[in-house]
Amino acid sequence: MRNKKPPFEITNQMIDQVAEIAELVGKISAAFSLSTNPTLRRSNRIRTIHGSLAIEQNTLSLEQVTAVLNGKHVLAPPKDIAEVKNAYEIYERLDKLDPYSVDDLLTAHNIMTRGLVEESGMFRTRPVGVVDCEGHILHFGTLPQYVPDLVMELLDWAKNSKVHMLIRSCVFHYEFELIHPFADGNGRVGRLWHTLLLSKWNSAFAWLPVESIIHDRQQEYYEAINASNGAGESTVFIEFMLSAIKASLIDAVNTNDEMSDGKIDKVTLRWHKIQEYLKTHDYIMNADVRELCGVSAATANRILASFVAEGNLIKYHEGGHWAYRNHDK
């Protein structure tokens, strides 16, 4: 059994990153009404699920993930479709989960891997080797008889540590992967739990797609795990994860800045918002534009009519209502 405090160093780089992230979170909280904007929340959640599952070789594209979650039929392996539905279900319960509860951790694993893994919702009973996306062994997970105690110890440390939550959540993520408590689904659950811990520090993290940034930098993610394994402590991994978190926040702030009236005219701003919406929906309606742009029904009609007239959108009937979609759908 290891010491209760996981091994890592707090570096100057980490301290700088924590300060920068805190500042960016302040900007996000002021600029975005994530808690009251269901469209933006859903779009980000879909990106989160796509990113986290793609790291684990799920074959569905962002558009296919969106279609599955919109109840559409998608031609894809049933396992991949089930992974998407399961992941969406548990992310939707994020605010109900206790990040320090073993029972909630097992429940999350059960939902995430339901119908996919033999030992779903329970700690693994066999030894396991941990491999990266190319099949290289990163390390061997903890022997199964030690897993329950080590997980409880880690959760207890995460609950009681005085280290800043930004660093603490990264340490948890790394140590969780090192223990590798489940037969399958460790990466998905580890990233979910990282997001859960961050969301308890600031609720904006429940809706920020950090997982999609990790997916974009997947090679670096594995390299950081490898380097930390070699060093016997999570310092390198913490620095990488903080940089990924910072990148996701900068991405969100930049998007918002571009769309502020100072830099972009109102027409372009509205077009940006409609395009963001259409990335995760097949079509847009008057009511959606009213909500996105904060305008009346008559103004929403004028906005949509102008984009149809310019040839940017196609107008058609959907379920007895007028709907609008991009040309390439």
N, C-alpha and C positions, 0 to 999 in steps of 0.2 A: 504494500500500500504506500502511496506517495504522501508527501506533506499535504496538509489541507490547502495551503496557498499554492496555486499553480505557478510554475517558474516562468517569469518574464521580467524584462526591465522596462521602466518608463524612460523613454528617450526625449531629447529636446524636440526631435521631429514630431513625436506624438503630442507633446504639449502644444506645439504650434498648430498641428492639425485639429486638435480638440477646440482650440480657441477659434480657428477659422470656421469649423463646422458649426459651433455655437452661434457665431455671427450670421452664417448663411441660414441656419434654422430660424433665427429671428426675422430675417428678410422674407423667408418662405411664409412664416406664420402671418406676417403683415400683408404680404402680397396675395396670398391664395386663401380662398375660403374652402379648403379641402373638406372640412367637416360638413359644409353645407352645399357642396357642389357634387351631386351624385354622378354626373357625367364624367368629370375629371377623375373622380375616385375610381369609377369602374374601369376607365381607360388605363389608369396606372396599375390597378390590380391585375388586369389581363396581361399587361407587360411583365409584371412580377411573376405570375404563374408561368408564362411562356419562358421567361429567362431561367427560372429555377429548374424547370423540367428539361429544357434544352441542354443544360449542363449535364444532365443524366441521360443524354441520347434520346430523349423523346423527339419524334420526327415531325410533330405538328408545327406548322408555321404560325406566326402571330395571327394571320387571317383565319386559319383553321381553328386555333384556340378560341378566337372570338366567335366563330360560327357555332362551335360546340356549346359554348356558354350562352348563345342566343337560341339554343334548341334546334339548330339546323343539323341536317344529316351530312356527315363528313366521311369521305372515303379514306380511311386510315386504319392502322392496326387497332383492334378493340382495346388492347392493353394501354396504348397511348391515349385513347379517348377517355378511358377510365381514370388514368392518372390526372388528366385535366379536371374532370368532374370532382374527383376526390380532393385535389389541391384547392380548388375553388371553395369547396364546402368548408374546409378547415380554416382557410384565410378569412372567410366570412364570419367565423366564430372568434377571430383574434381577440376582440375586446372582452370576451368571456373567459379567456384562458389565464390561469395564474402561472407566471413564468417560473415560479419556484416550487411548483407542485409536480411530484413524480407521477401522480395519477393523471394529471392533465397532459403531461408529456406522453404517457402511454396512450391516452385517448387520441391525442393528435396523430401519433404514429398509426393507430388503428384506422382512423379516417383516411389518412394520406395513402395507406397501402391496402385498404379494404378490397378484398377479392383479387389481390395481386401477389401477396406474399403469404407463405404458410404461417410464419410466426408473426402475424399482424397484431399490434397492440401489446407486445410482450418483448422483454429483453431476449437476445439471442441465446441459444443453448449450445452453440458450437463455436470453435475458434474460427477466425476469419482473417484473410489478407486483404488489405485495402489497396485498390488499384486506381490509377488515373484513367483519363478518357482513352488512352492508347494501350491500356492493359498492363502498364508497368506497375509493379508492386511499390507502393509508397511506404508502407509499414505493415506490421501485423497488429491487429486490434488487441485490446486487453483480453486476457483469458476470461471465458464467460462467467466463471464463478465469482470473479471480482467486479463484474459490471454493475450490479445493482448498488453496491456500496459506493463505488466511485462516482456514479451518476448522482446519488443523493448528496455526496460530499461536495460535488461540483455545484449543484443547485444551492446548497447551503452557503457555499462561498460566494456565489453570485448574489445571494440575498443579503449577506451581511458585510461584504467587502466595502471599504470606504473609497476604493478607486472609482474615478469618474465612470459613469455608465457607458460612455462611448468606448472606453478602453475595456471595461469589464465585459461588455457584450462580445467584443472581439476575442477576448481570452476564452470566454465560454464556448464560442463557435469553434475555436481551434481545439480545445480540450475535449469537446464533445466528439469531434471527428477522430481524435486520437483514441479515445475509448472505443468508438464505433459500437455503440450499444445494441444496435439492431442488425438482424440478418440482411436487411435491405432497407433503403429509404433514409439512411443516415444523413446524406447531403441535403435532401429536401427538408427533413425535420430540423437539421442544424441551422439552415438558412431561415426557416420559419421562426425558430426560437430566437435567433439573432434579431430579426425584425420585431418580434414580440417584446424582447427586452428593451430595444430602442424606443418602441412605442410607449413604454411605461415612463421613459424619460421625457419624450415629447411626442404627443399624439400624431403629429404630422408624419412620423415614420411608418405608421400603419398604412399610409397611402403612397409612400415614395418607392418607386421600383428599383431598390438597390440591387436586387437579384439580376435585373437586366444588365446592369453595369458589370456585375461579376461575370455574366455570360459573355459580354463583349471582351472581357479581359481574362478569359478562362485559363489560358496558358500561364499567365502571371499568378493566378489564384493557386494553381497546382505547384508552381515554382516556389511560391511563398510557403505553402504547406511543407514542401520538401526541404527548404532551407531551415525552417523551424524544427522539423524532425531531426535534421542533422545537428542543429545547435542544442537540441534538448530543451528548448524553451520557445515561447510563441512570439517573441519580439518582432521578428521579420513579418510574420503573418498579421500582427496587429497593425503595423505600419502600412501594409498593403491594403487591409480592409478599411482603415481610416481614409486612405487615398480614394478608394472606391466609393465610400460614403460621400466624401467631399465632391467627387466627380458627379454623382447623381444629384446633389444639391445645386452645384454650379449649372448643370444642365437645366434643372427646373427654373432657377433664377434667370438664366439667359433667355429661356423661352418666354418667361414673363416680361423681361425687359424689352425684348424685341417687339412684344405685343403691346407695350405701353404706348399711349397716344403720342408721346414725345418722339418716338422713333419710327412709328408706322402709322399711316393714315387709317381712318376708321374702317374703310372698305377692306383694306388688306388685313387688318386685325380680325374682322368678322370672317373673312375667307380662311384665315389661319385656324380659327376656332372650329369652323365647319369641317375643314380638312382633318383636324385632329379627331373630331367626332367620327368622321367616316372611316378612319383607320380601324375602328373597333365596332362599327355598325354598317349594315348593308345600305341603309338609306337614312335620310334625315327628314323630319317633318316640321311644320310651322311651330308646334309646341316646343320642340327641341331648340329651335333657333331663338325663340322667346326666352328660354331659360339660359342658353349659352351667352346670349348677347345682352340680356336684360332689356328687351324691347317689347313693344305691344304686338298684338297679332297682326295689325295692319302693317307695321314697320317690318315685321318678320316676312310677310308676304312680299313686300317691295324688295327686301334684300335677296330673297330666293328668286324672284322674277328677274332681277338684274343679272344674277349669275347664270340663269337659264338663257337670257337674251345674249349674253357674252359667249355662250357655248361651253361654259365651265361645268354646268350641271344639266342633267336630264330630268324632266318632270314626267311622272307617270302615276297611275292609280295603284294603291297598295291597300287592300282590305277596306275599300270604300273611302279612302282618304287620299289626298295628294301627297306624294312622296318624291324625294329628290335624291339622285345618286350621281356618282362620278361616271364619266363616259366609259371607263375601262372595266366596269363591274359586269 
